[in-house]
Amino acid sequence: MAGSAFGNIFRVNTWGESHGTAIGAVIDGCPAGLALSEDDIQKYLDRRKPGINIFSTQRKESDTVHILSGVFEGKTTGTPISLLIQNADQHSKDYSDIADIYRPGHADLSFDSKYGFRDYRGGGRSSGRETAARVCGGAVALKVLEELGISVDAYTYAIGSVTADRSVIRKENILKSPIFMPDLLKSKEAEALIEEARKNQDSIGGKVDCVISGLPAGLGEPVFDKLDALLAHAVMSIGAVKGVQIGDGFDASLHYGSENNDDFIDLPQGMKSEGHRDRPDHDRSEKDDRDFSFFNPDGTLKSYIKKTNHAGGILGGMSDSDPVLITAAFKPTPSISQVQDTVDREGQPTKISIHGRHDPVIVPRAVVVVQSMAAMTVLDLLMRNMSARMDSIKKLYLE
């Protein structure tokens, strides 16, 4: 099977199946000397793991990560980092009655058509459980980015028709909501909507926002490997994502150029020589972390070098120093207990009702997956960007 690796220099290869012995990741290209422990990774896995509340599948997995290689005396060695998560609570018998039936909304038909077989136990390699391995890679990338003054934050923006008010969204409120929606009033509405879907043996979709702050200008390649194109690739590779937008996204198609263009402003004296690194949002004091917000009081995305930020921090496929905003749309969980029409492997019509332990909504557990994919994307591009200019190479090798 091709396509299980992501990235060029910082490269993450995931492996394993939903009901196999274990899942995991191998990270190649992580710089030596990074302080890294299992706890650094576990705190992100704990946000994705199943069974954390009534809004997720009740499959009981601790998702405990084990570092098998690439770390010595608490620091990375520069060699491949191998990470393993045991599967402890597989109920494969829950799927035996659908071994020859294609589940609506799942990859069963396409997987069977491509490979001539499918792992019907929870979807095998195409299961959402694979994303735990992505979070391992993302956790390491986030640790590197933190040392560079770059933050990647994600949260639930919408559940069904309930949408957070961006004017009240603040970073410190993300973990205060059981569904990671930092508008705490709307979070209560969204929780009720999820519970209603669950009681109706149904599911519901939603949206995730991801904000990347602190990127230098010029990150990304101007043709095929644009920053926005690679971010879209990364986020669209998450199984349930059906749409991705940057900044104003689809709403930009409704505007005139005079409305959509972001006018540039003159940087204050003292910020010009060092560029974005002297901006106020890079003051990492405890007070600023408490007061941190992604948006202006009117709900528009913050901007530091432009009057507005409709572009979402990307111009010409490259970062422009402003915060990058990605929004991902997730479909409802396809596994529902309601009776649906389908066919078997012989093409014969039949009925199906999917039982077992399934999420009534994917979005809350997917928040950290979006965060991880965005982090891996920008870290890989930062490493690629090191060779973009001759003076950068000289500084590395001659100074």
FENRA-V508533 format. One record per run of one state. SS is the DSSP state (alpha for helix, beta for strand, coil for the rest). FROM is the first residue (numbers start at 1). LEN is the number of residues. If there is no record, write none. Layout:
SS&FROM&LEN ; SS&FROM&LEN
This chain:
coil&1&4 ; beta&5&2 ; coil&7&4 ; beta&11&6 ; coil&17&5 ; beta&22&7 ; coil&29&6 ; beta&35&1 ; coil&36&2 ; alpha&38&11 ; coil&49&16 ; beta&65&5 ; coil&70&1 ; beta&71&2 ; coil&73&2 ; beta&75&2 ; coil&77&4 ; beta&81&6 ; coil&87&5 ; alpha&92&7 ; coil&99&2 ; beta&101&1 ; coil&102&6 ; alpha&108&8 ; coil&116&8 ; alpha&124&3 ; coil&127&1 ; alpha&128&20 ; coil&148&3 ; beta&151&9 ; coil&160&2 ; beta&162&2 ; coil&164&2 ; alpha&166&3 ; coil&169&1 ; beta&170&1 ; alpha&171&6 ; coil&177&7 ; alpha&184&16 ; coil&200&4 ; beta&204&1 ; coil&205&1 ; beta&206&8 ; coil&214&13 ; alpha&227&10 ; coil&237&4 ; beta&241&6 ; coil&247&2 ; alpha&249&6 ; coil&255&2 ; alpha&257&4 ; coil&261&3 ; beta&264&1 ; coil&265&10 ; alpha&275&4 ; coil&279&1 ; alpha&280&3 ; coil&283&3 ; alpha&286&6 ; coil&292&1 ; beta&293&1 ; coil&294&1 ; beta&295&1 ; coil&296&5 ; beta&301&1 ; coil&302&4 ; beta&306&1 ; coil&307&7 ; beta&314&2 ; coil&316&2 ; beta&318&2 ; coil&320&4 ; beta&324&7 ; coil&331&9 ; beta&340&5 ; coil&345&4 ; beta&349&4 ; coil&353&8 ; beta&361&1 ; coil&362&1 ; alpha&363&23 ; coil&386&4 ; alpha&390&9 ; coil&399&1
